[in-house]
Amino acid sequence: MANVKRDNNSIPCIAGVLNTDGATVTPIKINATTHLLDVSDAETGDDNGGTTAIHDANDEKTLITSSEAGTIVALYVDSDGKLLIKST
């Protein structure tokens, strides 16, 4: 399990869960030059996560959100640190 990194002020970086298992804490990465969020836009995906935020070994929580219907949803990240989205 990966631990969420912290900055010099002890603020945690954002993290989600790995899309292949829904349980491995995975940092959400940005492009260091452009400061843009790295995303992977796909048509389909698997729902491997639960409805509660996963914690790392230091008890930092991953990010969750809610669907249009109000269901709690884990934020999925691929092994390259790209946030998985579906734009259509």
GUKOLKOL-199654 format. One record per residue (C-alpha): residue number from 0; x, y, z. Coordinates in steps of 0.1 Angstrom, whole numbers, plus 5000, padded with zeros to 4 digits. Last residue first. Layout:
residues N
 num   px   py   pz
 NUM    X    Y    Z
...
***
This chain:
residues 88
 num   px   py   pz
  87 4805 5118 4777
  86 4835 5130 4797
  85 4843 5097 4814
  84 4871 5102 4839
  83 4899 5082 4853
  82 4925 5102 4872
  81 4960 5095 4858
  80 4986 5083 4883
  79 5003 5059 4857
  78 4988 5028 4875
  77 4953 5042 4868
  76 4934 5063 4893
  75 4898 5058 4904
  74 4879 5083 4926
  73 4856 5063 4949
  72 4819 5069 4945
  71 4792 5078 4971
  70 4758 5076 4956
  69 4739 5109 4954
  68 4721 5102 4921
  67 4743 5125 4902
  66 4773 5106 4917
  65 4791 5115 4948
  64 4827 5120 4955
  63 4856 5102 4972
  62 4892 5111 4978
  61 4916 5089 4996
  60 4921 5091 5033
  59 4953 5095 5053
  58 4954 5069 5081
  57 4992 5067 5080
  56 4991 5032 5065
  55 4967 5045 5038
  54 4930 5049 5042
  53 4903 5039 5017
  52 4873 5063 5016
  51 4839 5046 5020
  50 4813 5036 4993
  49 4832 5006 4980
  48 4856 5003 4951
  47 4860 4979 4922
  46 4835 4995 4898
  45 4850 4986 4864
  44 4853 5010 4835
  43 4837 5022 4803
  42 4840 5050 4777
  41 4874 5063 4787
  40 4891 5096 4794
  39 4924 5091 4812
  38 4935 5122 4832
  37 4967 5140 4841
  36 4958 5172 4859
  35 4975 5202 4845
  34 5004 5220 4863
  33 5020 5227 4829
  32 5055 5217 4837
  31 5049 5193 4866
  30 5021 5175 4847
  29 4998 5164 4875
  28 4995 5131 4894
  27 4967 5115 4914
  26 4984 5094 4940
  25 4973 5057 4944
  24 4960 5040 4975
  23 4954 5003 4966
  22 4918 4992 4973
  21 4897 4995 4941
  20 4915 4966 4926
  19 4923 4975 4889
  18 4912 5011 4892
  17 4938 5020 4918
  16 4923 5041 4945
  15 4924 5079 4948
  14 4950 5103 4961
  13 4954 5140 4967
  12 4985 5152 4984
  11 4985 5156 5021
  10 4993 5190 5038
   9 5022 5185 5063
   8 5034 5221 5058
   7 5065 5208 5039
   6 5043 5188 5016
   5 5028 5154 5023
   4 5028 5122 5003
   3 4999 5097 5006
   2 5012 5063 5016
   1 5013 5034 4991
   0 5000 5000 5000
***
